[in-house]
Amino acid sequence: MTVARTICLGFLAVIAVGAILLMMPFSTSNGTWNNLIVALFTSTSAVCVTGLSVVDPGTYFSFWGQLFIALLAQIGGLGYMTTTTFLILLIGRRFDMRQKIAIQQALDRPGMSGSAQVIRSIIATTLIFEITGTFLLLPAFVPEYGWSKGLWLAIFHSINAWNNAGFSLFKDNLIGYQSSFLVVFTITMLIIFGGIGYQVILEMYLWLRDCLFKKNHNQIFSLDFKVATSTTIILLVIGVIAFFCIEIRNPETFGSLNFRDQILLAWFQSVTPRTAGFNTIDISKMTTAGLFITIAMMFIGASPGGTGGGMKTTTLRVLTSCTKAILQGKEEVLLYDRKIAISLILKAVGVLVGSIATVILATILISLTDPTLDFIQILFEVVSAFATVGLSTGITGSISIIAKLILIITMYIGRVGVLLLMSAVLGDPRPTRIHYPEENLLVG
């Protein structure tokens, strides 16, 4: 039982428990036993922090069902190892070297020291942001729905936004609040900070603390911080400009609204594919160009160490830096005056190839099971599932059972990661002392 197998089986166990709970009569609004596929799909979508749903969570599930979805999304966002380690710390037990290694691999940390402190800081950060988000959303929901329901709506959407899950209790998701600056600002900030990674937030906090208390020493930001923040900002700016320019002539999305609302929609649409799943416009009415840009944003995803999925921003930067090095005739890959190790380059290539292979295979299989669907709809749905986004053109509930099972597997692969899953299947690699001679090969 390797660390990779422990993590993969842990996610499967949480999904199974969630499916059983969602099947119970007290989880549905009509008080009857839930359909197995609906329960399994919803549980997988919640644990994998995707947000795809074959039913309307706000009307199909009771309060208890909605509570289970929120808890599953919370566990999925934190990660199986983070959650179990936190429970071990709560009961006062010390965890051994194996658990420290698991935490290191699950959070992609460079070392194993201070694992307990890292888990505590992650839980504290999560609670601070989710509670803040809840309070900010109260003025938007309480006047319309009252204190009890308004409070629950604020809590549910805050948890889903921070964990990049995308489940909503409104029938039209957040389309009814597309003009609300408060809702758009709160949800997008939770999505961005939830997906940018805990290490980045910690470094940002230390820098702000030093600035406020006017400490003399300069904060030295890590390469992870520089790459995650810069790439996120670049993608957000590109997304806002691209969606605004493409969808402004579409009367079904941006065209019929005023300039202020168009900017809000462009901003939200740039943030949500990374990888939240909330929507303030009808995705099915977007232009083909808008859908392809959304697919590209979803495939890239969030940053490592956060609650989002996708190929990750750091993978993108390593690959683009490799391309830049080749074009400049360099033999070293540099990022912010730091040399990137060959092992990281190989890992980035492996993530890209594995991600593309998974998307292509799932798209082909669903095209065979549901041949009446448009290719762009199938590709959009598959990338949304793999990148754990949750955006949909509206076909999730109408696809065949086999297609739903394919999406379940795709969501699971996207959440645990292609390389981690392959490591769980194949086992830990064995070192070798055999070295082979080099030979040139025509490439490109």
N, C-alpha and C positions, 0 to 999 in steps of 0.2 A: 504494500500500500504506500505508494509514493505520495509526495506532497501534492502533485498535480492531480492524482486520482482522488485524494481526499477532498480537494476543492471542488472538482467536477461532481463527485458523488454527493457532496454536501448540498450543492445547488439542486441536484435531482431530488434529494430528500425533502428540501424545503418546498419545491414545486409540488411534490406528491402530497405533502401535508396540507398545503394550500388548496389543492384541488379537492381533497376530501372535505375540508371545511366549507368550501364554496358549493359543494354538492348538497349540503345539509338543508333541510326545509327552512330553518331559521335564517338562512343566508339569502333566500329569494323573497321578493316582495309579495308573491302570491302564496307563500307558505308550502310549496310543493318541492319534491326532490328536483334538484337541478340536473340538466343534461350533462353527461360526462365530458363530452367534447367542449362544451361551453365552459365548464368548470376548469378543465385542464388548460384550455387556451388562455383563459383569464388569469389563472394562477401563473402560468409560464410568462405571460406578458407582464405581470406585476413583478415577479421575482427578477426577471431579466430587464426590468425598468424600461419597457418598451412603450406600452400604452395602446397598442392595437387591441381592439375589442370586437367581438362578433355580436354583442348586444349593447344596449344603452345602459351603462352602469347606474345611472341616476334613477331609472325606473325599474330595471330588471332586478336589481339587488336591494335587499333590505338594509337597514342601518348596519346590521352585523356583517352582512356581505361586503358593504362598502368599507367597514372598519378592517376586515380581513385584507381587502385589496390594499388599503393604505399601509398596513403592517407589513405585508409582503413586499410592497415597493420600498419600504424603509429598510428591510433586511437586504433586499436586492441591491439597493443603492450603497449601503454600507459594505456589502460583501459578506459572504458566508464566514470567512475566517475572522473578519473584524467583529462580527456579531458574536460568534462563539467565544472569541477571546475576551470580549467585554463581559460576557456572562461568567466566564471563569474568574475574572477580576472582581466581579460583584460578590461572588461567594467566598472570596478571600483566598483562593488557591493560586499557587505559582505555576506558570506554564514552563514546559521544558524546552530543550533546544529544538526539537522537532517543530513545535508550535512557533518558535521564533523564526525558523527558516520558512515556515508556511506564511507567516505575516510578511516577511521580507519579499517573497515571491508574489504574494497577492497584491501588495502595495507597490511593488517594483522599487523597493528601497535599496540603496547601495550597501547598507550594513544591517546588522541585527541588534545593535545596542539601542537601548531606550525604547524597546517595543511596547512596553506597558504605557509609557508616557505618550507615545504616538497614538495608541488606541484611545486613551483618555482625551487627548486633544481633538481627535477626530469626532468623538461623540459630543464633546462640548461645542465644537464648531457647528456640527449639525443642528444641535438644539438651539443655539443662538440664532442661526439663520432662519430656521423653521418657525421659531416663536416670533421673531421680528416680522417675517412674512405674514404670519397669521394676523398680527396686530395691524399691519398695513392694509390687509384685505378686508378687515372688519367694516370700515366705513363704506365700502362698495357693496357688501352683501347684507349687512344687518338692516339698513333702512328698507330694503325690499323684501327680505325673508324673515325678519324678526331675529331675536337674539339666539335662540337655540339652533335653528337651522342655519342662520347666517354664520354663527361660530363654527359649526361643523363644516360648512362649505369653505370657510377660510382655512381651517386646519387641513382639510383634505387636499385642497389645491396647493397649499404651501408645501406639504410633504411631497406631492407629486412633482411640483416645479423644482424643488431642491434636488430631488433624486432623479430628475430628468425622465420621469415616467410618462407623463402626458395624459393620464386618466382624468376625465372631467365628469362632474355630476350634472352638467347642463346638456340638454339634447343636442344643441348646436355647438358644443364645446365652448369656446370663448368668443364666438362671433358676436354675441349680444353685447360684449364689452370692448369691441374693437375701437371705440372712440374714447374709452376711459383711460386717461393717462395714468391714473393710480394703479389700475389692474395691469396694464401693459408694462409699466415700469417695474412693479413688484415681481411679476412673473418672470420677466426677462432677466432681471438682476439675479433672482434665485437660480434660474437656468444657467446663467453664465458662471456664477461663482460655484455652483454645484458641479459643473462640468470641467472647471479649470484645474482642479486638483487641490488636495488638502495642503500639500507642501508649498504650493504657490501662495495660498491664503496665509499660511504661517509666516512665510518670508515677507509678505505684504504687511502683515500685522507688526512684525518686528521693526520694519522700516518706518511705519507710521508711529510706533511707540518711540523710536529714537528721535524722530522729527518733533514730536510733541514735547518730549522731555529735554530736547536740545542736547542730546548726547554728542560728544565730539567725534567718536569713531564712525567711519563710513560703512554702510551696509553693503556687503559684497554679495550680489545676487548670484544664485546658481545658474548653470546653463539651462536646467529645466525651467526655471522661472522666466529667463529671457526668451526661450523658444516658445513656451506656452502662451505667455502674454502677448508677445509680438505677433505670433501667428493668429491668435484669436482676434486681435484688433484688426489685422489685415483682412481676415475672412469676413468679419462683421461689416467693415467698410465696403468691401467689394460686394457683399450680399445686398446691402441697402441700395447701393447705386444700381446694381443689376436688376433687382426686383422692381425698383421704382421706374427705371427706363423701359422695362419689358411689359409690366402689367398696367402702366398708366393709361394705355389705350384700350384696355380690356374693361368694358362696362360691367362685367360680371364680378370683378374683383376690386380694382382700384379706380376705374374710370369715372364712376358716378359720385365719388366722394370729394370733399374739399382737400386743399393742399395739406392742412394739418393732419387730417386722418390718413391721407396717403403716406405721409412720412411715418406715422405710427405703424401702419400696416407693413411698410417696407422694412422698418426696424424689427418688428416682431417676426416677420417672415424670414429675416436674415438670422435671427437668434434661434428660433424653434427647431430648425433641422439639426442643431448641434447639441444634444440629440433628445429633444424634449417631447415633441408630439402634440403640443397644444396648437390650435389654429384659430385665427381671427378672420379667416376668409374660407370660402368653400374651395377646398383643394381641387376638386374634380372640375372646377370651372377655370382653372389656371390655363394659360397658354402652354403649348408644347415646350417652348423655350424655357418658360418658368418652371415647368416640371423637371426638365433636365438639369437646370441649375440647382433645384432642390435636391435631386438625386445626388449630384456631385457633393453638395454640402453635407448631406446625410452620410455619404460614404466616407468622407474625411472624419467627421465626428468631433468628439471633444478631446480633452487632454488626458494623459495617463494619471492615475491616482484619483480621478474624479468619479462622478456617478454616471457619466455619459459613456457611449459606446463608439463604434466606428473604427476606422483605421488609425485614428489618433493624429493630432496635430504634429507631434514630434516625428512620427513616421513620415509624414508629408515633408517636413523640413529636411530630414536626413536624405530623402530621395531627391528632392530638388537641389540640395547641396551637392549630391553626387553628380547630378546632371551639369550643374554649374562648373564643378571641378573638371569634368570631361571636356566641356566646351572651352575652358581656359587652358587646357593642356596640363593640368596639375595631376600629381599622383597621390595627393593627400586631400581628404575631405575636411573642410574647416567650417566651424560655426562659432561666430563671435570669438575669433582668435583661439579657438580650441580645436584640436585634432579629434575627429571622430574615429573610434576604434573599429577595426574590421568586423569584429563580432556584432557590433550594433548595426553596421551596414547590412550584414547578412540577415540579422533579425528583421530589419525594416523590409528587406526584399521578401523574406519569408512571409511576413504579415500581409504584404501587398498581394503576392501570388496566391496565398491561401484565401484571402478575402475575395479576390476576383473569382477564383475557382468555385467558392461556395455560392456566390451570387449567380454565376452562370449556371451551375448545376441546378439550383433551386428554381431559377427562371425557366429552364428547359422542362423540368418535371411538372411545374404548374401549367406551362403551356400545353403539355400533353394531357393533363387531367381536366383542364378547363380551356378548351380550344376557342371558345366563343369570346374570350376576353381579349382586349387590345394589348399589344405587346408593352406599350408604355405603362399601362395600368399594372401589369404583372411585374415588370421591372421595378416600378416605384414601390410596390408592396413588398417585394423581396428585399430591396435595399433598406427599406424602412424597418423590416423585421431584423435583418442582419446587423444593422447599425444601432439597434434598440432605440429607434426614434418614436414610432407610433403614428406618424402621419399616414393618411390613406386617401385614395381617390373615391372611397365609398364602396369598395368591393369586398371588404373583409367578411361581412356577414353572409354574403351570397355565394361565396366560393364553395367548392365541394369539400367533403370531409377529408379526403386525401390531401387536398391542397392546404387545408387548415393544419393537418399534421406536419406537412412539409414546412409551413411557417413556424410551427412550434419548435421543430428541430433547428431551423434557421435562427430563431431568437435565442435559443440555448447556446448555439455555437458562437453567436455574436457576443453574448454576455460573458462566457467563460474565456473566450479568446481562441483563435485558431491554433496558435502554437501551444497553448496550455492543454488544449484538448488532444492534440497530436502527441504531446508528451505523456498524457495520461494513458493513451492507447498503446503507444510504443514503448513506454518506460523511459527511465533516465538514460541519456546517452553515455556510452562507455568510452573513456579516453583510449586513444591508440598511439603507438609510437611509430607507426608506418607512415612514411612520407613518399609521395609519388613525384616523378619529374614533371616540370611544367612544359606546356606546349601551347603555341598560339592557336587561336580560333577566330575565324571571321565572324564579326558581330556587327549588326546594324546595316 
